[in-house]
Amino acid sequence: KTLQAIQRVGQAVNLAVGRFVTVGEAIANENHELKEEMSVACIEARRAGETIAQLTDVASLDHPESDSHITIFTDKTGVVKAARLLLSSVTKVLVLADRIVIKQIITSRNKVLATMEQLEKVSSFQEFVQIFSQFGNEMVEFAHLTGDRQNDLKDEKKKARMAASRAVLEKCTMMLLTASKTCLRHPDCESARINKDGVFHRMRLALEQVIEIVTDSRPNGENEMAPISIYSGIKEFKNKVEGLRENLYFLSKENLSTMLEVILEHTEDFTDSAYTSHEHREHILELSKQAKMELEQLVSVWMQAQNQKTKDLMEDLEVAILKTCQCMNELKREVHSAATSLAADLLKYHTDHMVLKALKITGVEGNLEAVAEYTCKLSEQKEQLVEMCRLLRHVSGTEPLEITCIHAEDTFQVTGPQGICTCHFITEVCLNHWNFLAKSLSEYRTTSLRFVSKMITNSFYLKILFFCLKQKHNANLKALKPVKLDTEEQAKIAKLGLELHLLTSDVDSETEKWEDQENEIVQHGQGMSSMAYSMYLFTRGEGLLKTTQDLFHQAEVMYF
């Protein structure tokens, strides 16, 4: 059974190496700049896997230790060499594959940046749509690559930073579409331009942070400053204090005092905050003072124990350690209570989003005074939320949660002004639109006057005809002759009547567009339309006008 197990292990290793090398060779074929190095590493790994399989092929041998066939029993050194070669070659393949992934992410980032530059310079909406479509595809590719990289990261801190950067890119991509479209529609609006520039700037920062995480580097060789929270500071301080039980000489009293000073400096974020309750502030200050006293007592006993290690001094040291740690635990609970209470109150207060809703409504209405008022309220809320994130960071407990709080704080710092800028933009656009409507209404009024004037002008020759017909009619009355229009005159009247009917329809259509039906222009147009329609009906032998005398009278009322 042992021989069979050895053989199965060797074969399994060889098969696994074979599959691994197949993937490596495929990667090499797709990336010519690293093909040679990758191919060499894959050949070494495959050779090592085959060697291990040969050395473990012992299940069919009766006496594997004495047989002439080289096996794991006869050549243990060969197995060690093969295992080392396998580990080194597999590691090399992984490193090369990692370099390729990093290069893919950098290349994808460069594509996104190049397209973003084009988006910033577009001047037409059609061009923007085409470029943004390309930008969307590139962002999807970048999101897939960075998502896979985030899942592969082992460092929880880096994973949290990557998640924060990807969240910024996801949100900003949607904001970029709206901000750019708005800027194109309102190129003269300063608020719209500032908002768009802010979105672009934030996306560039997020892209750079992704590359920093992927390449494990900082710009200009800067060292990353890890955020220090009260929780992490207390944890480290307690570990040092409790370490005195094992070793009285592994650190100096100055180091311990400095660590406490840093912790107490961070508690000032709570005591100086306008949103911390009076009770919490008093308790934190009291515990800070007590922590200093306990440390002084601890240092005193500690120094004595270094000079004279007696049983009584060691017991006093243990008591001092316990008191110091207990005081730090109480301080930790107090700041945690202060931060969570503030967060609960603020989130409860802001659940209805009344200020945001009011700001949106007043912005749409173009109410400058109300926008200014709610802008101040929103700025206050932003400061409260930023303060809440800062305090929650101190009690988050883990580095990933600290990074999440820092990301939330940065988001509020950036999106707060962006929201205010957007409302100013909406107000500005609404006021411009109001002016546009007023101007359009004035032009519409002028157009309507022209239309009525045109209708009167186009029908002026009808006045001449009616005047001539009336003169003929009056002459016939004087001669006591019966009045009758001849066929040609009746045809002219019918034709002009039809034209009057068409003009009547146009007038009715125009006057219906006016909201103020009591307007003098509207009433005059409607009156002319009604009289013209009656004259049209006369030409068809219909309506209230029965004789030519009625027709002439109506024409006098309408035109003279």
DAMO-V654274 format. One record per backbone hydrogen bond with DSSP energy under -0.5 kcal/mol. NH is the residue of the N-H (numbers start at 0). CO is the residue of the C=O. If there is no record, write none. Layout:
NH/CO
NH/CO
This chain:
4/0
5/1
6/2
7/3
8/4
9/5
10/6
11/7
12/8
13/9
14/10
15/11
16/12
17/13
18/14
19/15
20/16
21/17
22/18
23/19
24/20
25/21
26/22
27/23
28/24
29/25
30/26
30/27
33/30
34/31
37/33
38/34
39/35
40/36
41/37
42/38
43/39
44/40
45/41
46/42
47/43
48/44
49/45
50/46
51/47
52/48
53/49
54/50
55/51
56/53
57/55
60/57
65/62
66/62
71/54
74/70
78/74
79/75
80/76
81/77
82/78
83/79
84/80
85/81
86/82
87/83
88/84
89/85
90/86
91/87
92/88
93/89
94/90
95/91
96/92
97/93
98/94
99/95
100/96
101/97
102/98
103/99
104/100
105/101
106/102
107/103
108/104
109/105
110/106
111/107
112/108
113/109
114/110
115/111
116/112
117/113
118/114
119/115
120/116
120/117
121/117
121/118
127/123
128/124
129/125
130/126
131/127
132/128
133/129
134/130
135/131
136/132
137/133
138/134
139/135
140/136
141/137
142/138
143/139
144/140
145/141
146/142
147/143
148/144
149/145
150/146
151/147
152/148
155/153
158/154
159/155
160/156
161/157
162/158
163/159
164/160
165/161
166/162
167/163
168/164
169/165
170/166
171/167
172/168
173/169
174/170
175/171
176/172
177/173
178/174
179/175
180/176
181/177
182/178
183/179
184/180
185/181
186/183
188/185
189/187
192/188
193/189
194/190
195/191
196/192
197/193
198/194
199/195
200/196
201/197
202/198
203/199
204/200
205/201
206/202
207/203
208/204
209/205
210/206
211/207
212/208
213/209
214/210
215/211
216/211
220/217
221/218
225/223
228/226
230/393
232/228
233/229
234/230
235/231
236/232
237/233
238/234
239/235
240/236
241/237
242/238
243/240
244/241
245/242
246/242
255/251
256/252
257/253
258/254
259/255
260/256
261/257
262/258
263/259
264/260
265/261
266/262
267/263
267/264
268/265
269/266
270/266
271/267
272/269
275/272
280/276
281/277
282/278
283/279
284/280
285/281
286/282
287/283
288/284
289/285
290/286
291/287
292/288
293/289
294/290
295/291
296/292
297/293
298/294
299/295
300/296
301/297
302/298
303/299
304/300
305/301
306/302
307/303
309/307
313/309
314/310
315/311
316/312
317/313
318/314
319/315
320/316
321/317
322/318
323/319
324/320
325/321
326/322
327/323
328/324
329/325
330/326
331/327
332/328
333/329
334/330
335/331
336/332
337/333
338/334
339/335
340/336
341/337
342/338
343/339
344/340
345/341
346/342
347/343
348/344
349/345
350/347
352/349
356/352
357/353
358/354
359/355
360/356
361/357
362/358
363/359
364/360
365/361
366/361
367/365
370/366
371/367
372/368
373/369
374/370
375/371
376/372
377/373
378/374
379/375
380/376
381/377
382/378
383/379
384/380
385/381
386/382
387/383
388/384
389/385
390/386
391/387
392/388
393/389
394/390
394/391
395/392
401/397
402/398
403/399
404/400
405/401
406/402
407/403
408/404
409/405
410/406
411/407
412/408
413/409
414/410
415/411
416/412
417/413
418/414
419/415
420/416
421/417
422/418
423/419
424/420
425/421
426/422
427/423
428/424
429/425
430/426
431/427
432/428
433/429
434/430
435/431
436/432
437/433
438/434
439/435
440/436
441/437
442/438
443/439
444/440
445/441
446/442
447/443
448/444
449/445
450/446
451/447
452/448
453/449
454/450
455/451
456/452
457/453
458/454
459/456
461/458
462/458
462/459
463/459
464/460
465/461
466/462
467/463
468/464
469/465
470/466
471/467
472/468
473/469
474/470
475/471
476/472
477/473
478/474
479/476
480/475
483/481
489/485
490/486
491/487
492/488
493/489
494/490
495/491
496/492
497/493
498/494
499/495
500/496
501/497
502/498
503/499
504/500
505/501
506/502
507/503
508/504
509/505
510/506
511/507
512/508
512/509
513/510
516/514
518/515
522/518
523/519
524/520
525/521
526/522
527/523
528/524
529/525
530/526
531/527
532/528
533/529
534/530
535/531
536/532
537/533
538/534
539/535
539/536
540/537
541/536
545/543
550/546
551/547
552/548
553/549
554/550
555/551
556/552
557/553
558/554
559/555
